[in-house]
């Protein structure tokens, strides 16, 4: 079912909540840049069929949620949003086991949350923004730093090519035609995500729970190298690199294998 949370005076967040009776655990999903949680409806149905509940919100500036497209005032707001989803689930499902699942920007958001929280039991992260496939120039990073102080809500193109998300042409066509998808990112969000990635890659043993970290070997948006570096420094992390996989492993032509791998890991 569709849900709505009044997260703050500035943001009304919309999302989906699909519970099941006697769920094994609750999946809390954090989506990526420029997309929205309804793109995960098939995934929600899959987890429901395996007796897991599923909850996720459109982040501020995404999907049906309010806010300037592709902008966040403060990166730490994402932590508060995850906490709000957990509170929502707890009220409805009690002391259920929690699984945090983050993809791309949402994967980096999830890792940042996990480093400072102790309420999540397991986590799954795919294609996280730890290292971009094409690193921005030093000048671009320098300029973004200046504009972050002067005009943080200034928008620019994310430069994402829909052809890079999946080798499944139907997925690409649907993404291209989706009116809720956008290619915007603000100076503040770019600068904050870049700083967050740098911090995450310096972590050592900060993740205290079992973490499944997956990346496509052929990802042209975020680099699998970043995931490899992170996993090598956090011993509770299991790394799975999918050969020929692009950015959205859950939407790849071999998505059934990916989802089955996740279920086997969870159980």
Secondary structure as the mmCIF struct_conf table of DSSP 4:
data_model
#
loop_
_struct_conf.conf_type_id
_struct_conf.id
_struct_conf.beg_label_comp_id
_struct_conf.beg_label_asym_id
_struct_conf.beg_label_seq_id
_struct_conf.end_label_comp_id
_struct_conf.end_label_asym_id
_struct_conf.end_label_seq_id
STRN STRN1 UNK A 2 UNK A 6
BEND BEND1 UNK A 8 UNK A 10
STRN STRN2 UNK A 12 UNK A 18
TURN_TY1_P TURN_TY1_P1 UNK A 21 UNK A 22
BEND BEND2 UNK A 24 UNK A 24
STRN STRN3 UNK A 25 UNK A 30
TURN_TY1_P TURN_TY1_P2 UNK A 33 UNK A 34
HELX_RH_3T_P HELX_RH_3T_P1 UNK A 37 UNK A 40
HELX_RH_AL_P HELX_RH_AL_P1 UNK A 41 UNK A 49
TURN_TY1_P TURN_TY1_P3 UNK A 50 UNK A 51
STRN STRN4 UNK A 52 UNK A 57
HELX_LH_PP_P HELX_LH_PP_P1 UNK A 58 UNK A 59
TURN_TY1_P TURN_TY1_P4 UNK A 60 UNK A 61
BEND BEND3 UNK A 62 UNK A 62
TURN_TY1_P TURN_TY1_P5 UNK A 63 UNK A 64
BEND BEND4 UNK A 65 UNK A 65
BEND BEND5 UNK A 67 UNK A 68
TURN_TY1_P TURN_TY1_P6 UNK A 69 UNK A 70
BEND BEND6 UNK A 73 UNK A 73
TURN_TY1_P TURN_TY1_P7 UNK A 75 UNK A 76
HELX_RH_AL_P HELX_RH_AL_P2 UNK A 77 UNK A 93
BEND BEND7 UNK A 95 UNK A 95
STRN STRN5 UNK A 98 UNK A 103
TURN_TY1_P TURN_TY1_P8 UNK A 104 UNK A 104
HELX_RH_AL_P HELX_RH_AL_P3 UNK A 105 UNK A 114
TURN_TY1_P TURN_TY1_P9 UNK A 115 UNK A 116
BEND BEND8 UNK A 121 UNK A 121
STRN STRN6 UNK A 122 UNK A 126
BEND BEND9 UNK A 127 UNK A 127
TURN_TY1_P TURN_TY1_P10 UNK A 129 UNK A 130
BEND BEND10 UNK A 131 UNK A 131
STRN STRN7 UNK A 132 UNK A 132
BEND BEND11 UNK A 133 UNK A 134
HELX_LH_PP_P HELX_LH_PP_P2 UNK A 135 UNK A 137
HELX_RH_AL_P HELX_RH_AL_P4 UNK A 138 UNK A 150
TURN_TY1_P TURN_TY1_P11 UNK A 152 UNK A 153
STRN STRN8 UNK A 155 UNK A 157
HELX_RH_3T_P HELX_RH_3T_P2 UNK A 162 UNK A 164
TURN_TY1_P TURN_TY1_P12 UNK A 165 UNK A 165
BEND BEND12 UNK A 167 UNK A 167
HELX_RH_AL_P HELX_RH_AL_P5 UNK A 169 UNK A 177
TURN_TY1_P TURN_TY1_P13 UNK A 179 UNK A 180
STRN STRN9 UNK A 184 UNK A 186
HELX_RH_AL_P HELX_RH_AL_P6 UNK A 187 UNK A 201
TURN_TY1_P TURN_TY1_P14 UNK A 202 UNK A 202
BEND BEND13 UNK A 204 UNK A 205
BEND BEND14 UNK A 209 UNK A 209
STRN STRN10 UNK A 210 UNK A 216
TURN_TY1_P TURN_TY1_P15 UNK A 217 UNK A 218
BEND BEND15 UNK A 220 UNK A 221
STRN STRN11 UNK A 222 UNK A 222
HELX_RH_AL_P HELX_RH_AL_P7 UNK A 224 UNK A 232
TURN_TY1_P TURN_TY1_P16 UNK A 233 UNK A 233
TURN_TY1_P TURN_TY1_P17 UNK A 235 UNK A 236
STRN STRN12 UNK A 237 UNK A 242
TURN_TY1_P TURN_TY1_P18 UNK A 243 UNK A 244
BEND BEND16 UNK A 247 UNK A 247
HELX_RH_3T_P HELX_RH_3T_P3 UNK A 249 UNK A 251
BEND BEND17 UNK A 252 UNK A 252
TURN_TY1_P TURN_TY1_P19 UNK A 253 UNK A 254
HELX_RH_AL_P HELX_RH_AL_P8 UNK A 255 UNK A 266
#
